[in-house]
Amino acid sequence: MSLLDKMKETAQKGVDKTKEAVSAGQDKLEAHKLERRISDLKEELGGLVYAHKTGASTASPDAEIARIVGEISKTETELAAYDQASGEAPS
């Protein structure tokens, strides 16, 4: 194997490692976005329940609560998939 071939092989290994690092970084970013979405939904849910319990809301919040809980469950499932793919424990 010539010196040029060895240099090409080494460069390709570097490119492959960089691609892996970028992919891992994107996965972490997406997982963080999902964690933030869950937090926002829980905050929204808490505000809805609080408004209902304090009488600030006259309508029954049951349908909205069910919608938010469904979104939280769906988002947690997505997050678990990212955690499993990256080999990390769920947050």
HELIX and SHEET records of a PDB file:
HELIX    1   1 LEU A    3  LYS A   53  1                                  51    
HELIX    2   2 ASP A   62  SER A   86  1                                  25    
END                                                                             
